[in-house]
Amino acid sequence: MNSQIKIALIDDEQLILEGVKMLLSNEKNIAVCLTSNNGPDFIEKLGTLSEHDFPHIALVDVQMQPMNGFELVEVLKEKHPDLRIIILSSHYKTSILGYMVKLGVSAFLPKNSDRKTFIDAITMVYKNGVFFTAEDHQMLFTYMNSSAKKKSLFEMEDELSEREKDVVKLICQEYTNNEIGEKLFISPRTVESHRQRILEKIGAKNTVGIVIYAVVNNIYSLDKM
């Protein structure tokens, strides 16, 4: 990895903030560039950062006041759609995963995760956009085998065309519009049109949502990532 992964931490418990910051300080490829103990403060601070100092990933606690983690994620996805988000929670509830997937969150980790899982999650989210634990994998496979759950994640009126699926697969492999165009013999503008149409069809907000949709619907396998 050539550049440092810039991390923002948002948690209303100071000991958690300090503990996570200390843990990450031992990682040469990871740097904490911003901390905050509440959502509104974080949003304000984020707006003052230059592009160079802007974090790649935000680690967001769920249980905060006056804005909880879910509310903060919705604001962040609206204002900063490219910011990747890892949700941290003391209470890991499987019922929340579908909601987080729909919002385009990159990973969902319990606070009692071991150090390796924690570092792996940050690294994989930076590299591939998403990270799922073994338990998350099992839930996603359950979603794949349940049409009702699929619809609750991605409410679609129209199925993706074969060409759109080809675009999705290449997006999952992190190819740019230009590179996708070269591979499919279409213009970058056409690729962008496909990308926007895909987002509209599946109801996702960003590329992370496309990747998760591809995994849930067995268009792309995480094993390839």
Stockholm file with secondary structure:
# STOCKHOLM 1.0

chainA/1-225         MNSQIKIALIDDEQLILEGVKMLLSNEKNIAVCLTSNNGPDFIEKLGTLSEHDFPHIALVDVQMQPMNGFELVEVLKEKHPDLRIIILSSHYKTSILGYMVKLGVSAFLPKNSDRKTFIDAITMVYKNGVFFTAEDHQMLFTYMNSSAKKKSLFEMEDELSEREKDVVKLICQEYTNNEIGEKLFISPRTVESHRQRILEKIGAKNTVGIVIYAVVNNIYSLDKM
#=GR chainA/1-225 SS CCSCEEEEEECSCHHHHHHHHHHHHTCTTEEEEEEESSHHHHHHHHTTCCTTTCCSEEEEESSCSSSCHHHHHHHHHHHCTTCEEEEEESSCCHHHHHHHHHHTCSEEEETTCCHHHHHHHHHHHHHHSCCCCHHHHHHHHHHHTCHHHHHHHCCCSSCCCHHHHHHHHHHHTTCCHHHHHHHHTSCHHHHHHHHHHHHHHHTCSSHHHHHHHHHHTTSSCGGGC
#=GC SS_cons         CCSCEEEEEECSCHHHHHHHHHHHHTCTTEEEEEEESSHHHHHHHHTTCCTTTCCSEEEEESSCSSSCHHHHHHHHHHHCTTCEEEEEESSCCHHHHHHHHHHTCSEEEETTCCHHHHHHHHHHHHHHSCCCCHHHHHHHHHHHTCHHHHHHHCCCSSCCCHHHHHHHHHHHTTCCHHHHHHHHTSCHHHHHHHHHHHHHHHTCSSHHHHHHHHHHTTSSCGGGC
//
